[in-house]
Amino acid sequence: MKIKLAILERDIAYLNRITAVFSTRYADKLEIYSFTEYEGAMQALDGSRIDVFLADDFFEVELDRLPGRCGFAYLIDNSGVEMVKDCAAVCRFQKADLIYKQILNIYSEQAESMAGFEMNHGDCSCIAFLSPAGGVGCSTMAAACTRHFALRGKRVLYLNLERFGTSDLFFQGEGQFSMSDIIYALKGKRSNLAMKLESCVKQDACGVKFFSDVNIALDIQELELDEILRLLRTVCQSGLYEYIILDMDFSIDQKFFEIQKIIEKMVLVSSGSVMANQKVMKALHALAEAERSMELPILNRMVLCYNRFGSKTGRMLEQIPVRNIGGAPVYAQATERQIVEQLSELGIYDVL
């Protein structure tokens, strides 16, 4: 199903240009109707069942004449402005793909179901990185794994669900939406979640797709288990990715047991220090007990890797119920992004 997009614009040159770009790049996603006269556009809205209506802010659009199903925003000259005349605003002078994402976002707010929207249900592997030991660089290893796959031509998403996690430390991309917008959509339950996700995702120069950090740290903690599961299933079933790299907090609770059912492989991260190894051993014993009592296959999907491993202070665990896939040394005097670049070249990720 295509989104029916109407554009009302007094600048004919701009209208022709944006219409041509959208018709070329998004021919399979958008059905475009263009207008230069206000009344003609308003009459066409209902008859053509327009889904999204963008209007030059020169015009005073009568909102009560818009069909209830039609999303609306004003086209403006200034970037960074989200609202004009109490309506959503879209800057006309930005890259076409960013405007397209905003169109998806507007449409997703109006759509109440997935009915009629075709999705590719290709194979997708979800790999989770987690650690019972703090300060071992688990997020760095997860980000490096994501970059490793992206550099090898894989369609991959980095999804950080940690309480105080950050994606923007590792990746940068254009776009105005963040993880908070996704959380609001999950809470509202009215948005077309698949389209909301596509409209909010950003892309790093290396090819990694990711969602920017939440606006407020508490936002991520508001996610309930059913909302996390809905998010993961929607991403996995979207057909957009071959790999989902999930960066999550370690906990042995009902939330973990439900989430791990969606996960294909789990990577436990340690530094090899005495304290880290003790925590890992306790976690493995607890997981083994849970596996026996709940009859869940957990440990056979889990591997162990080491980060910030020092030959003098680190020790690899032996005779443990999970496979050790190797690790990485300490990288001194380097930024997190530089460390991710170094780690992403390691061969340990090839076994995942």
Solvent accessible surface area in square Angstrom, and as a share of the most:
residue,aa,sasa,rsa
1,M,103,0.46
2,K,91,0.39
3,I,3,0.02
4,K,56,0.24
5,L,0,0.00
6,A,0,0.00
7,I,1,0.01
8,L,0,0.00
9,E,2,0.01
10,R,141,0.51
11,D,70,0.36
12,I,104,0.53
13,A,65,0.51
14,Y,12,0.04
15,L,8,0.04
16,N,93,0.48
17,R,134,0.49
18,I,15,0.08
19,T,32,0.19
20,A,57,0.44
21,V,42,0.24
22,F,1,0.00
23,S,57,0.37
24,T,111,0.65
25,R,145,0.53
26,Y,28,0.11
27,A,54,0.42
28,D,99,0.52
29,K,72,0.31
30,L,8,0.04
31,E,65,0.29
32,I,38,0.19
33,Y,58,0.22
34,S,55,0.35
35,F,39,0.16
36,T,57,0.33
37,E,128,0.58
38,Y,43,0.17
39,E,79,0.36
40,G,33,0.31
41,A,0,0.00
42,M,10,0.04
43,Q,126,0.56
44,A,23,0.18
45,L,1,0.01
46,D,90,0.47
47,G,71,0.68
48,S,28,0.18
49,R,146,0.53
50,I,0,0.00
51,D,22,0.11
52,V,0,0.00
53,F,0,0.00
54,L,2,0.01
55,A,0,0.00
56,D,3,0.02
57,D,49,0.25
58,F,119,0.50
59,F,24,0.10
60,E,123,0.55
61,V,13,0.07
62,E,78,0.35
63,L,82,0.41
64,D,132,0.68
65,R,99,0.36
66,L,28,0.14
67,P,20,0.12
68,G,75,0.72
69,R,79,0.29
70,C,9,0.06
71,G,3,0.03
72,F,24,0.10
73,A,0,0.00
74,Y,5,0.02
75,L,4,0.02
76,I,8,0.04
77,D,83,0.43
78,N,99,0.51
79,S,88,0.57
80,G,83,0.80
81,V,61,0.35
82,E,115,0.52
83,M,117,0.52
84,V,31,0.18
85,K,86,0.36
86,D,131,0.68
87,C,14,0.08
88,A,40,0.31
89,A,6,0.05
90,V,2,0.01
91,C,12,0.07
92,R,20,0.07
93,F,127,0.53
94,Q,57,0.25
95,K,117,0.49
96,A,12,0.09
97,D,57,0.29
98,L,26,0.13
99,I,3,0.01
100,Y,12,0.04
101,K,38,0.16
102,Q,12,0.05
103,I,0,0.00
104,L,3,0.01
105,N,21,0.11
106,I,19,0.10
107,Y,21,0.08
108,S,0,0.00
109,E,87,0.39
110,Q,67,0.30
111,A,14,0.11
112,E,139,0.62
113,S,68,0.44
114,M,68,0.30
115,A,82,0.63
116,G,54,0.52
117,F,42,0.18
118,E,144,0.64
119,M,49,0.22
120,N,113,0.58
121,H,129,0.58
122,G,45,0.43
123,D,141,0.73
124,C,33,0.20
125,S,25,0.16
126,C,3,0.02
127,I,3,0.02
128,A,0,0.00
129,F,1,0.00
130,L,0,0.00
131,S,19,0.12
132,P,32,0.20
133,A,6,0.05
134,G,68,0.65
135,G,65,0.63
136,V,5,0.03
137,G,11,0.11
138,C,17,0.10
139,S,24,0.15
140,T,6,0.03
141,M,0,0.00
142,A,0,0.00
143,A,0,0.00
144,A,0,0.00
145,C,0,0.00
146,T,0,0.00
147,R,44,0.16
148,H,2,0.01
149,F,14,0.06
150,A,12,0.09
151,L,76,0.38
152,R,114,0.42
153,G,66,0.63
154,K,79,0.33
155,R,121,0.44
156,V,1,0.01
157,L,0,0.00
158,Y,0,0.00
159,L,1,0.01
160,N,17,0.09
161,L,22,0.11
162,E,34,0.15
163,R,128,0.47
164,F,153,0.64
165,G,26,0.25
166,T,42,0.24
167,S,5,0.03
168,D,59,0.31
169,L,93,0.46
170,F,6,0.03
171,F,2,0.01
172,Q,127,0.56
173,G,30,0.29
174,E,94,0.42
175,G,36,0.35
176,Q,95,0.42
177,F,23,0.10
178,S,11,0.07
179,M,8,0.03
180,S,0,0.00
181,D,40,0.21
182,I,0,0.00
183,I,3,0.02
184,Y,122,0.46
185,A,7,0.06
186,L,0,0.00
187,K,77,0.33
188,G,43,0.41
189,K,128,0.54
190,R,173,0.63
191,S,12,0.08
192,N,3,0.02
193,L,7,0.03
194,A,11,0.08
195,M,2,0.01
196,K,5,0.02
197,L,12,0.06
198,E,37,0.17
199,S,2,0.01
200,C,3,0.02
201,V,8,0.05
202,K,23,0.10
203,Q,96,0.43
204,D,5,0.02
205,A,106,0.82
206,C,24,0.15
207,G,24,0.23
208,V,0,0.00
209,K,57,0.24
210,F,1,0.00
211,F,8,0.03
212,S,10,0.07
213,D,43,0.23
214,V,31,0.18
215,N,107,0.55
216,I,103,0.52
217,A,48,0.37
218,L,113,0.56
219,D,17,0.09
220,I,16,0.08
221,Q,76,0.34
222,E,98,0.44
223,L,8,0.04
224,E,101,0.45
225,L,45,0.22
226,D,83,0.43
227,E,13,0.06
228,I,11,0.06
229,L,17,0.09
230,R,81,0.30
231,L,0,0.00
232,L,0,0.00
233,R,115,0.42
234,T,21,0.12
235,V,3,0.02
236,C,21,0.13
237,Q,90,0.40
238,S,16,0.10
239,G,15,0.14
240,L,78,0.39
241,Y,16,0.06
242,E,50,0.23
243,Y,43,0.16
244,I,0,0.00
245,I,0,0.00
246,L,0,0.00
247,D,0,0.00
248,M,18,0.08
249,D,42,0.22
250,F,41,0.17
251,S,43,0.28
252,I,65,0.33
253,D,61,0.32
254,Q,104,0.46
255,K,80,0.34
256,F,2,0.01
257,F,15,0.06
258,E,43,0.19
259,I,6,0.03
260,Q,2,0.01
261,K,119,0.50
262,I,40,0.20
263,I,5,0.03
264,E,98,0.44
265,K,44,0.19
266,M,0,0.00
267,V,1,0.00
268,L,0,0.00
269,V,0,0.00
270,S,0,0.00
271,S,18,0.12
272,G,1,0.01
273,S,41,0.26
274,V,110,0.63
275,M,130,0.58
276,A,5,0.04
277,N,6,0.03
278,Q,107,0.48
279,K,82,0.35
280,V,0,0.00
281,M,53,0.24
282,K,151,0.64
283,A,6,0.05
284,L,1,0.00
285,H,115,0.51
286,A,42,0.32
287,L,0,0.00
288,A,18,0.14
289,E,92,0.41
290,A,12,0.09
291,E,42,0.19
292,R,160,0.58
293,S,79,0.51
294,M,82,0.36
295,E,152,0.68
296,L,31,0.16
297,P,75,0.47
298,I,0,0.00
299,L,14,0.07
300,N,121,0.62
301,R,49,0.18
302,M,5,0.02
303,V,7,0.04
304,L,0,0.00
305,C,1,0.00
306,Y,0,0.00
307,N,4,0.02
308,R,96,0.35
309,F,43,0.18
310,G,22,0.21
311,S,107,0.69
312,K,198,0.84
313,T,108,0.63
314,G,16,0.16
315,R,143,0.52
316,M,80,0.36
317,L,15,0.08
318,E,134,0.60
319,Q,188,0.83
320,I,30,0.15
321,P,77,0.48
322,V,12,0.07
323,R,130,0.47
324,N,55,0.28
325,I,22,0.11
326,G,21,0.21
327,G,27,0.26
328,A,4,0.03
329,P,72,0.46
330,V,91,0.52
331,Y,61,0.23
332,A,82,0.64
333,Q,194,0.86
334,A,39,0.30
335,T,80,0.47
336,E,49,0.22
337,R,75,0.27
338,Q,91,0.41
339,I,23,0.12
340,V,1,0.01
341,E,66,0.30
342,Q,101,0.45
343,L,0,0.00
344,S,0,0.00
345,E,107,0.48
346,L,44,0.22
347,G,48,0.46
348,I,21,0.11
349,Y,1,0.00
350,D,95,0.49
351,V,65,0.38
352,L,31,0.15
